[in-house]
């Protein structure tokens, strides 16, 4: 198929695209290039790759580029509550109106894969979140993704993924993600300051996210119309669990618990992945292996601004 990937120059997209090529797909990327063209330069060597620079809020430009697409993977967004907090109006228009534009362009004629987030669950009472747990987002990021889900579900033939907290290496690297950030700090500061250390989160390597999306394209007829948590129960960890894992892998790191900050996203729950695993999905990378993978390259990075998050995926 010719797969249109919105936000394809971002964190997930640049990991996903080589997998799509390996599956024999052609790939069209629509991206604002707010982080530059560097991460996607190698893809231009592939005759099955095409690109246009555009804003997901520009419906006319998106529609013109999407004419030849046979499936759409919608990744373009302002991701994470800190980024949405810094630019709330932009977050609303990109995350909500962007989803509306994708829905209008794709309709029910093309399969759509929509990247949502486990932040949609927000403050929950359930011990374990399934796809049927009522949504109660506590941040603008979570709220905008719930709205995006509703738009896509009502308009498109779609698979919606509520993705766990991502980590791991990608051509368009991010250091604002919890595990990536903690590994960076452990390497450069030899100290981890953690607040709300008992708060539970669910994690997934960016390559495993890409594998899930690839699987959805391959098995779309049997998956369409459903929401899936994307991750694995083995990667449900508290923030303190992650700190301890890092300190075991990186010698000499001290852990300091702090009481002077709070997580505005209120994520503190365990997530069930029974639905996606019933279809055969399995992660390939453990948190421990992901941490070890990060240690090599992150020790050489000094300028965090190079990897700041804005329109990441």
Residue pairs with C-beta under 8 A, 6 or more apart in sequence:
1 25
1 26
1 70
1 71
1 217
2 25
2 26
2 27
2 28
2 68
2 69
2 70
2 71
3 20
3 25
3 26
3 27
3 28
3 69
3 70
3 71
3 72
3 73
3 217
4 28
4 29
4 30
4 65
4 66
4 69
4 71
4 72
4 73
5 13
5 16
5 17
5 20
5 27
5 28
5 29
5 30
5 72
5 73
5 75
6 29
6 30
6 31
6 56
6 62
6 72
6 73
6 74
6 75
6 76
6 98
6 102
7 13
7 30
7 31
7 56
7 74
7 75
7 76
7 77
7 311
7 313
8 14
8 16
8 17
8 27
8 29
8 30
8 31
8 40
8 51
8 73
8 75
8 313
9 29
9 31
9 33
9 35
9 37
9 39
9 40
9 172
10 31
10 35
10 75
10 76
10 172
10 311
10 312
10 313
11 79
11 166
11 170
11 172
11 173
11 174
11 206
11 312
11 313
12 75
12 115
12 166
12 170
12 206
12 209
12 210
12 213
12 313
13 29
13 31
13 73
13 75
13 172
13 313
14 39
14 40
14 170
14 171
14 172
15 170
15 171
15 206
15 207
15 209
15 210
16 73
16 75
16 209
16 210
16 213
16 214
17 27
17 29
17 40
17 43
17 49
18 43
19 210
19 211
19 214
20 27
20 214
20 217
21 27
21 43
21 46
21 48
21 49
23 214
23 217
23 218
25 48
25 217
26 48
26 49
26 50
27 43
27 46
27 48
27 49
27 50
28 49
28 50
28 51
28 52
28 65
28 66
28 68
28 69
29 40
29 43
29 49
29 50
29 51
29 52
30 51
30 52
30 54
30 56
30 61
30 62
30 65
30 66
30 76
31 40
31 51
31 53
31 54
31 76
32 53
32 54
32 55
32 56
32 76
32 311
33 53
34 310
34 311
35 172
35 310
35 311
35 312
39 170
39 171
39 172
40 51
40 171
43 49
43 51
44 51
52 61
52 65
54 61
54 62
54 65
55 61
56 62
56 76
56 94
56 98
56 101
56 102
57 93
57 94
57 97
57 98
57 101
58 101
59 101
59 104
59 105
62 101
62 102
62 105
63 104
63 105
66 72
66 105
66 106
69 106
69 110
70 110
70 111
71 110
71 111
71 112
71 113
71 217
71 220
72 102
72 105
72 106
72 110
72 111
72 112
72 113
73 112
73 113
73 115
73 213
73 217
74 98
74 99
74 102
74 112
74 113
74 114
74 115
74 152
75 115
75 313
76 94
76 98
76 311
76 313
77 94
77 95
77 98
77 115
77 144
77 145
77 148
77 311
77 312
77 313
78 84
78 87
78 90
78 91
78 94
78 95
78 141
78 310
78 311
78 312
79 117
79 141
79 309
79 311
79 312
79 313
80 141
80 176
80 309
80 312
81 119
81 139
81 140
81 141
81 142
81 264
81 265
82 176
82 309
83 91
83 141
83 176
83 309
83 310
83 312
84 91
84 95
84 139
84 140
84 141
84 144
85 139
85 140
85 264
87 310
88 140
91 140
91 141
91 144
92 140
92 144
94 311
95 141
95 144
95 145
95 147
95 148
96 144
96 147
96 148
96 151
98 148
99 114
99 147
99 148
99 151
99 152
100 151
102 112
102 114
102 152
102 156
103 112
103 151
103 152
103 154
103 155
103 156
104 155
106 112
106 155
106 156
107 155
107 156
108 155
108 156
108 157
110 156
110 157
111 157
111 158
111 159
111 217
111 220
111 224
112 152
112 156
112 157
112 158
112 159
113 158
113 159
113 161
113 213
113 216
113 217
114 148
114 149
114 152
114 156
114 158
114 159
114 160
114 161
115 161
115 163
115 213
115 313
116 145
116 146
116 148
116 149
116 160
116 161
116 162
116 163
116 227
117 141
117 142
117 145
117 162
117 163
118 129
118 162
118 163
118 164
118 165
118 202
118 229
118 231
118 267
118 271
119 137
119 139
119 141
119 142
119 145
119 265
119 267
120 135
120 137
120 142
120 145
120 146
120 149
120 162
121 129
121 133
121 135
121 136
121 137
121 142
121 162
121 267
121 269
121 271
122 135
122 136
122 137
122 138
122 139
122 142
122 265
122 266
122 267
123 136
123 138
123 266
124 133
124 134
124 136
124 269
126 133
126 269
127 269
127 270
128 269
128 270
128 271
128 272
129 229
129 269
129 270
129 271
129 272
130 229
130 272
130 274
130 275
131 162
131 226
131 227
131 228
131 229
131 275
135 146
137 143
137 145
137 146
138 264
138 265
138 266
139 264
139 265
139 266
141 265
142 265
149 160
149 227
152 158
152 160
153 160
153 227
157 224
157 225
158 224
158 225
159 216
159 220
159 223
159 224
159 225
159 226
159 228
160 226
160 227
160 228
161 209
161 212
161 213
161 216
161 227
161 228
161 229
161 230
162 227
162 228
162 229
162 230
163 204
163 209
163 230
163 231
164 201
164 202
164 203
164 204
164 229
164 230
164 231
164 235
164 271
165 177
165 178
165 179
165 201
165 202
165 203
165 204
165 267
166 174
166 177
166 203
166 204
166 205
166 206
166 209
167 177
167 178
167 179
167 180
167 203
167 204
167 205
167 206
167 287
167 290
167 294
168 179
168 180
168 205
168 206
168 207
168 285
168 290
168 293
168 294
169 206
169 293
169 294
169 297
170 206
172 312
173 180
173 307
174 180
174 307
174 309
174 312
175 181
175 184
175 298
175 301
175 304
175 307
175 308
176 307
176 308
176 309
176 312
178 201
178 203
178 239
178 242
179 203
179 242
179 287
179 290
179 291
179 294
180 294
180 298
182 192
182 194
182 242
182 243
182 246
183 246
183 250
183 291
183 294
183 295
183 298
184 294
184 298
184 301
184 304
185 191
185 192
186 192
186 246
186 247
186 250
186 253
187 250
187 295
187 298
187 299
188 299
190 252
190 253
190 254
191 253
191 254
191 255
191 256
192 243
192 246
192 247
192 253
192 254
192 255
192 256
193 256
193 258
194 239
194 240
194 243
194 255
194 256
194 257
194 258
195 257
195 258
195 259
195 260
195 261
195 262
195 263
196 239
196 261
196 262
196 263
196 268
197 238
197 239
197 240
197 243
197 257
198 238
198 239
198 240
198 268
199 238
199 239
199 263
199 267
199 268
200 236
200 237
200 238
200 267
200 268
200 269
200 270
201 236
201 237
201 238
201 239
201 267
201 268
202 229
202 231
202 235
202 236
202 237
202 270
202 271
203 231
203 235
203 236
203 237
203 242
203 287
204 230
204 231
204 232
204 235
204 283
205 283
205 284
205 285
205 290
207 284
207 285
208 231
208 232
208 283
208 284
208 285
209 230
211 281
211 283
211 284
212 228
212 230
212 276
212 281
215 279
215 280
215 281
216 223
216 228
219 279
222 279
223 279
226 275
228 275
228 276
229 271
229 272
229 273
229 275
229 276
230 273
230 276
230 281
231 271
231 273
231 283
232 273
232 277
232 282
232 283
233 270
233 271
233 272
233 273
234 283
234 286
235 283
235 286
235 287
236 270
236 271
237 245
237 287
240 255
240 257
242 287
243 255
244 255
245 287
245 288
245 291
246 253
246 291
247 253
247 254
247 255
249 288
249 291
249 292
249 295
250 295
273 281
285 293
301 307
